[in-house]
Amino acid sequence: MFRQIAEARMNDIHIKHDEHSGLKSIIAIHNTRRGPSLGGCRFIPYPSFDDAVTDAIRLAQGMSYKAALAGLDLGGGKSVIMMPEGDYDRTELFSAFGRFVEELGGRYITAMDSGTRVSDMDVIASQTRHVTCTSSSGNPAPSTAKGVYYGILSTLKAHKEFGSSLKGMTIAVQGLGNVGYALCQLLHRGGAKLIVSDIDEARIEQCIREFGAKAVSPEAIHSTPCDIFSPCGLGGILNEETIDQLQCGAVAGSANNQLLTPECGEQLFKRDILYAPDYLINAGGLIFVAMAYSRKSHHELNLRIKSIGETLLQIFRRQQQQQEPVNRIADQMAEAMLFGDELRQLSA
């Protein structure tokens, strides 16, 4: 664990076990240089405690980079709750988690993530004010989808073989959850042809009916010929095997941790596949929860989300100049914002 903390430049990790509720939780605070850490609470089964720690660390680091490139006065954090085996009281569990968040005195602000609901955030809010995505603030999924949409438009502009319009472009969307489905709505409205995949047959049928989408199996979506592959499910989809099978000109989607390893970004670069860094293009949800928490206007929210596309174009221009993988350039930009003084001292 300590090696992981050092490699990720984590500030600290907090662990809580509440025997009464069954809570087993980890809060990872990556960086608070720009402000308090903000990141969602993930509630899924984990094979082991070590797996839960690894997930929290990776996600917290991604949130720091995401907040920095989005220009937010926030740091990055993440929490995970290991789903108990057998019966449990959900309200008791999230009440205990809310008390855990309160113990940190505002250094960490929690929000929705995989496996958590608005109702869970409401329970947490009964124990601490350091929470967003409650029923009074709304669902971040449409904002995440909107940010990915603007990111896809910028990816089209940057790609040497694409035009600037969605009309006639074929986009393969993997995962039709709240974000993936909302993205399909926006892409269809823009004139794109959609190929979709999900394990939920009802979602697939809905997209076929509403958007005229073509469906393929979850195993085939990444290898399906298209202009842009848009992963909107769980992470790790871009690995050594799947990258070799891609038949697209670009990858731009909402999933977190799309690259299984940083070296996968190099592999995409060598294949001349343009990659929109996940923690930038999917920052719309973070921007939404940050704006809701600080009570900013809807107008300011939309301007911030639209700026995702502008920042992405800057990164693509730097890639053309430096001829390096996009993920490396994005990391360098975020790290300069987070660790600027330290990096200058190391290079002196």
Secondary structure, DSSP 4 states (H G I P E B T S, - for coil): -HHHHHHHT--EEEEEEETTTTEEEEEEEEE-SSSSEEEEEEEE--S-HHHHHHHHHHHHHHHHHHHHHTT-S-EEEEEEEEPPSS---HHHHHHHHHHHHHHTTTSEEEEE-TT--HHHHHHHHTT-S-B-S-TTT--SHHHHHHHHHHHHHHHHHHSTT--S--TT-EEEEE--SHHHHHHHHHHHHTT-EEEEE-S-HHHHHHHHHHH--EE--TTTGGGS--SEEEE-SSS--B-HHHHHH--SSEE--S-SS-BSSTHHHHHHHHTT-EE--HHHHTTHHHHHHHHHHTT--HHHHHHHHHHHHHHHHHHHHHHHHH---HHHHHHHHHHHHHHHHHHHHHH-
